[in-house]
Amino acid sequence: MIVFDNVSKTYPGSHEALSNVSFHLKRGDMAFLTGHSGAGKSSLLKLVALIERATRGQILINGQNLGGITRRKIPYYRRNIGIIFQDHKLLNDRTVFDNVALPLVIAGVEYREIARRVHAALDKVNLLNKEKQYPVTLSTGEQQRVGIARAVVNKPPVLLADEPTGNLDPELSEEIMKMFEQFNQVGVTVLIASHDLELIKRMNHRILVLQKGKLIAQFPEEEHETGA
């Protein structure tokens, strides 16, 4: 489902954010990316989402080589990827409903279906009673859950999260992580960048450790097999 084969990313100024990274997540896997600040976690997620392009190496998502996707086709590719950011990136002049509906509106889904899917997504994150409110009236944890609902409303097969619990207290952090587990349990492939090593160890899923752009460890060790 997600295959990195000797992938490197160098930014202008010769800063190498990732260096020869290789790993394989099967369909339905849940894994955590961890490492120090600046280790390359966000850069790796940006490559999967095609926010950035790899400098070298090959990335396959569901068997599709990302190197062959033209700029014009990127929006269509992203419909299969749900992305959650640490800073939520919500539109403060839109209601919770409208924020969650945005990916469906862009995709041209009819309103009746949009309403059904938005209500289902908000129900999953326990925010159905907040649909008419604006993001500024919500707590940090609630804003993060709106971001999660927006990411899953399209029912994407791949879910990415960049430090989704970075601004939350330990209890809320665990609650958010359990939410990701629930999506994973229905077959969604989940990849989460997090520096909270104690929490992700308790979650008992695959852990990929980055250090200065290199993948230095995987727990448990990766099984070598073919296919994406």
Buried (B, 14 or more C-beta within 10 A) or exposed (E): BBBBBEBBBBEEEEEBBBBBBEBBBBBBBBBBBBBEEEBBBBBBBBBBBBEBEBBEBBBBBBEEEBEEBEEEEEEEBBBBBBBBBBEBEBEEEBBBBBBBBBBBEEEEBEEEEBBEBBBBBBEBBEBBEBBEBBBEEBEEBBBBBBBBBBBBBBBBBBBBBBBBBBBBEEEBBBBBBEBBEEBBEEEBBBBBBBBBEEBBEEBEBBBBBBEBBBBEEBBEEBEEEEEB
